[in-house]
């Protein structure tokens, strides 16, 4: 998770468990290509542990691991 993603998670009152629930049980609603790097990022919407809505923006990093770019409640 990026520092920005972590800061946004805390600011919106979300936990790591919320983020993982959104990623694992949510759905990809949009795919965006970064204009500068040409990397694809994915907007994932789902529910949190307490059934609030949440969104995660993530990409696959150069090592093949998921990178959480930002997180917010919706």
C-alpha positions, -999 to +999 in steps of 0.1 A: +000+000+000+013+035-009+017+061+018-011+080+002-034+050+003-026+044+039-033+080+048-066+080+029-076+047+046-071+062+080-088+095+071-119+076+060-120+054+091-112+022+072-090-007+083-068-031+064-095-057+068-119-034+050-095-029+022-090-066+017-127-073+019-132-047-009-105-062-030-114-098-025-152-096-026-158-064-046-158-059-083-137-041-108-159-012-121-133+006-142-099+001-157-078+032-163-045+037-181-020+061-166-011+087-193+025+090-182+035+055-173+010+036-194+003+013-164-032+000-159-049+007-126-082-008-115-111+008-096-127-018-073-159-012-054-172-033-025-184-035+010-164-030+042-166-051+074-194-031+087-212-030+053-203+005+043-194+011+007-157+015-002-135+019-032-099+007-038-077+019-066-049-006-073-024-017-099-001-046-105+034-035-096+067-044-114+072-073-091+038-087-099+023-078-065-009-058-060-002-021-051-030-002-033-028+033-047-057+049-028-087+039-007-119+058+002-153+051+016-183+057-007 
